[in-house]
Amino acid sequence: MKSHTLRNFLIITVLFLPLMMSAQISIQKAGQGSKKPEKNGFAYALPRTLLNVNLTIKETEFIKGPYAEYASELLGITNPVGQSYKEYEFIDASFNVLAEPDPDQYYFIEVEERSKDERNIMISVTENGIIKSVNSSASSKDYSRSILEEYKAGAAANTFGLGMSPALQRRVDTIIRIVTVDTTTVRKRFFNIRFEEKPTEQRAREAAEMVAKIRDSRFNLLTGYQETNFSKETMEYMDIQLRKLLDEYVSLFRGLKLERTLNYSFVITPDESKPNITVCRFSKEGGVLDASDAKGRELVLSLKRQGHTNALPSWIDNPAESRNPVIYYRIPESVQTGLRFGGKTYDEEMIQISQFGRVGNMPVVKSRIEFYPMTGAVKSVFFE
């Protein structure tokens, strides 16, 4: 099982928001329509879980050669690429866990600076506002949402570069003008130079002649026709260069086959009401498609809630009557998570999803508490 901590998230400096003052505080839930507090303070959030789904796709592109029509006649190639097209292969799928502030779980800490009670309270949050610790010197490492969207593909700008002969040819027309003055006749020559496009067949024949010349040159090199004592390294280098040049010219007739690896990333917010979420669709002809597209087969993210938090009593969500303020935290739920495509399951494992669990609370005064920023669960607590 892979780690869902430092490897998957950008490490940044923790933002400390201390309340190091003689103060009395109150904590209430904040949201749209909530009552405006009478005192100043600041807000913190509990995290919610996101899943970053990563796909690896192999793209194979077949490119028709410019002289494919003459492949059989000039070079004897019987199966050239007849038309340009692409096809795709599904290689792998995986996911990693991210976290972001839950918009439904913001809380406001109201601070009354003048109070008879002497209470020093320090609260630490991450840069995006997720609670980290109360009255504790938490680690300086932060976990924030970092989404990687990567598209790797390489294609040469001029696919058939070296082997293409010039498209234009130089034409010189000689014009002879006969001028007669009295009994004298003078012939004047004029040259009319112009450029015109070569016929495709002519260019194909020139390329085929180059193929024959390169093959002869390689044969002469390997059989020692030059009667020159080349070193082993020199022979290997010249042979490699001749083969590259030969392949370049032959590809003008046979066509090209280019392979690329494409990486896609989708960020999914798990929803407890949706145990199966369509991430995207995939087809051999179109590659990765939108989830709403009717073509292709579905890549499904399956979420099977284990129900461990169902054993908690209902009163766990509501604070008991107390004169002291309480801090809210997450109790995440275990969820069996996997990716399914084409009858095969990819990267199946048990993870903790914050929003599938419960929200609890505990006293904030005379206690030292540390939380997991990824889930909002309690990491450690010490009551004085």
N, C-alpha and C positions, 0 to 999 in steps of 0.2 A: 504494500500500500504506500503510495507516494505521500510526501509531506505537503501540507497545504499552508505552509507558513512562509519562511523567508524566500524560498525558491520561487514562489509565484507572485510576489508582490515587491513593489518598489520600496526600498528602505529609505525613509526620510526622517528628518528631525522631528521629535515629538514636540507638540505645542503644549506647554504647560500653562494652565489657567489656574493660578493658586488663589485661594481665599485665605491668606495668612493675616487675619485680622480678628479683633474681638468682635464677633458677629453672631447674630441669631439668624438662621436660615429656614426657609420653607421650600419644599419641592412639589411642583404640580405638573401635570401633563399639559403640554402645549400643542396647539394645533389650530386649524381653521375654526373660528367661532369660539375659541376659549376666552375666558375672562382676562382682561388686562390686569396684570399684577400691580399692586400699589407701590412696590419698591423696585429698585433696579436689581440687575443680576445678569445671568447668562444662561444659555441653553446648551444642553448636551443631548446626544442621541444614542439609542441602542442600535446595533448593526442588524442588517438583514443579509442573507446569503445570496450570492449570485454564482452562476456556473458558467465558466468560459469554455465553450465547446470548440475544439480544434480539429480541423479536417485536413488530411493529406490526400491530394488528388494527383494522379499522373495524367498529364495531357500529352497526347501523341498527335503531331500535326504532319499530314502528308501534303507535300507541295508538288504540283505538277511542273515538270521541266519545260522550258520554253521550246525545246525541240522534241517533245514527246512523240509527235506525229511521225518523225523520221527515225525513231529508235530502232525499230525492227529492220528498216531498209538499210540504214547506214552502219549500225553496230550489232545487229542481230539480237537486240534486247526484246524479249517477247512479252514481258509483264511490267511495262512502265506505269507510273502513277497516272491514271487517266484524268483525274480531276482533284483539285485541292479540297481537303476536308480535315476535320479534327475529330478525334474520339478520346473518351476519358475513361479512367479506371479508378475505382474507389480503393484506396490503399489502407487508410487507417483513420480512426476517430478516437479522441480522448477528451478529457475535461479536467479542469482544475478549479478550485474554489476561490472565490473572491468575496469581498465584503464592502458594503457601503452603508451610509446612514439610512435607517428605515424612516421614510417620511411619516409613518403613522406612530412612531415611537420617539418623539421629541419631548423633552422635559425641561422646565424652566426652574432654575434655582434662584429664589428671591432672597436677597441679602438685606438685612437691616443692620446698618453700620453701628448705630448707637444702641447698645444693649447693656444691661446690668450683668448678663452672663458672660463669663470669660471663656470663649470657645474658639480655639484656633483650628481651622479646617482647611485642608489643601485637597483640591480636586484636579486630577490630571486627565486630559483628553487627547485624542489623536488630532492631527491637523484637520481632518474633515469632521471633527466634533464627536467622535465615538468615545464613550467613557472608558478610561483605562484604570484609574485607581482613585481611592479616597484615603487621604492621610497616610499615603505610602509612597516611597521613592521608587516608582516603577521604572522599568527598563527604558532606555532612551530610544528604543527601536519602535517604529510605527509601521502599521500595515494599512496601506490604502489601496484603493481600486486601481489596478494597472491593467489595461486591456491592450493586447497585442493583435493588430490586424496586419497580417503579412501576406504579400502576394509576390511569389518568386517566379519569375519567368524570364527566359533569355532568348532573344531572336535577333539574328543579324539584320542590320538595316538593308544590306544588299545581299540577299541569300545566294545568288549565283554571280558572285563578283568577278573572280579571276578568270573564269572560263568564257565569259561573254565577250564575243568579238565586237568591235565598234559597229554601231547601228547604221552609221553613214559611211558612204564611200565617195572617193573623189573622182569626178568625171572631168576630163579635159577634151573639149571639142576644138578642132583646128578649122578655122574658117579662112579660105583663100579668096581674096578679092582681086579681080583682074581689072586694072585701070588702063585705059588706052588714051593716050594723048598724041594727037596727030598720028604719026606712024610708029610711035613707041608704045609698047605694051609692058606694063609693070604688074608683077604679081606681089600682092601684099598678104602676109599671113597674120592672122589674129587668133589668139588662144582664149577660148571661153571656158573658164573653170567654174564648176559648180559641185555641190554636194547633194547626193540623193540617198535615200534609205535603201539599204541592201534588202533583197528578198530574204524571207526567213529560210528558205531552202538553201540559199547560198551560204548564209551564216551557219546553218547546220552542217553543211559539207565542210566548211572551214574548221569547225569544232571536231568533226570526225577525223579530219586529217591530222589535227593536233593529237588526238587520242592515239592514232597510229604512230606518230613520231615519238611520243612519250614512251610508248611500249617498246619501240625499237631502241631508244636511248637507255631504258632500264635493262633490256636484254644485253645490250653491248656492255653496260657497266658490270653486270653480274658475270658475264662470260670473259671479261678481261680483254675486250676488243681494243681498248685504248692502249694496251701494253704499257700502262703506267702503274707503278707499284704504290697504290694508295694504301694508307693505313686502315686498320679495321674500323676505327671511329669515323674516318672520312667516308668509307664505303657505306657504313650504316646511315650516316647523316644524308648522303646523296640519295640513297635508296628511299629513305623516309620522305624526303622532299618530292621525289618523283612520284611516289605513290599518292601523296596528298594532291599533287597537281593532276594526276590521272583521275582520281576520284572526283575532283572538281569538274572536270570536263565531262566525265561519264554522267554525273548528276544532271547535266543539262538535258540529257535524254531520258534517264531513268527516273528522275525526280528525287526529292529529298524526304527523309523521315526525321523529324525533330521531336525530342522528348524533353518535357519540362516537369518540374514538381511544383504544384500550386498548393499553398497553405491558406486556409480560410479560418476565421475566428468569429464565433457568434456568442454574445452574452445573453444568457437566459436568466430571468427572475423566476425561481420556483414558486408555483401556486399550489396551495394545498388542495384546491378543488379540481386540479388537473393532474392526475397521476401519470398521464402520457402527453408529452408536449412534442409537436412536430418542429424540429429545429430548421430543417430545409428539405429539399428534394434533390434527387440525383438521377441523371440519366447518362447513358453511354454517349449519346449524341450531343447533349447540351451541357453536360457537366453539372455543377452545383446550381440549383434553381431555387427560387423563392418558395417558402413554405406554402403559399397560396396557389402556386402553379399546379395545373392539373397534370402535367407531364412528370414522368420519373417516379421513383420509389421514395418513400419517406425515410428520413433519419429521425428516429424517435428517441427522446430522452424520457426514460421511465423512472418514476419516483415512487417507491413503496415505503410508506410510513410504518415504522415498527410499533408505535403506540406506547413507548416507554413512559412518556409523560402523562398518559391517561390515568396512571395510578395516583397522581397527585390530587389532593382534595381541592374542591372549588375555591375554598377560602385563601389558597396560596396567592391568588391574583389581587386580593384586597388587603390593604394594611390594617393591622389591628389598631384599636384606639390607643393612641400614644401622644404624649406631649412632645416627644422628640421627632425630628424629621426622619424620613426613610429615603433610601436610594433605591432605584429600580434597576433590575438586571434581567438577563435572559436565562431561561432554562431550555436549551436547544433539544430538538428531537432527532433521534437516529433515523436515517432514511437510506434504504438500499437503492443505490443509484446506478444506472447503466445506460449505455447507448446501443440501440438496436438498428441494424440495417441489413436487409436482404437475408433475414433468417439467422443472422449472426449477432452476438452480443459483444460489444467492445467496452473495455475499461469499466467493469462492474465492481463497485466497492461500497462499503458502508461509510456515510459521511454524516456530519452534524449540520442540520439546517435550522437556523435561528428562528425564523418566522413560523415554523411548524410546531414549535414548542410553546412554553408558557412564559409569563413575565412575573417575577417575584420581587420582593423588597426586603430590606433589612435596615436597622438603625444606622444612621450616618455619624452620630456623635459617639465619641469614645470607642471608635473601631477603626481598624486598618484593613482596607479591602483592595484586592487586585482582581482585575477582570481580564478575560481573554478578548482582545479587540476583534478577533475574527468572528466570535460567536456571541459576545456579551455575557458569557457565563462567568461565574465566580471562580477565580483561580486560587485565591487564598483569602482568609479572613481571620482577624485577631480582635477579639473583644477585650477591652481593658476593664 
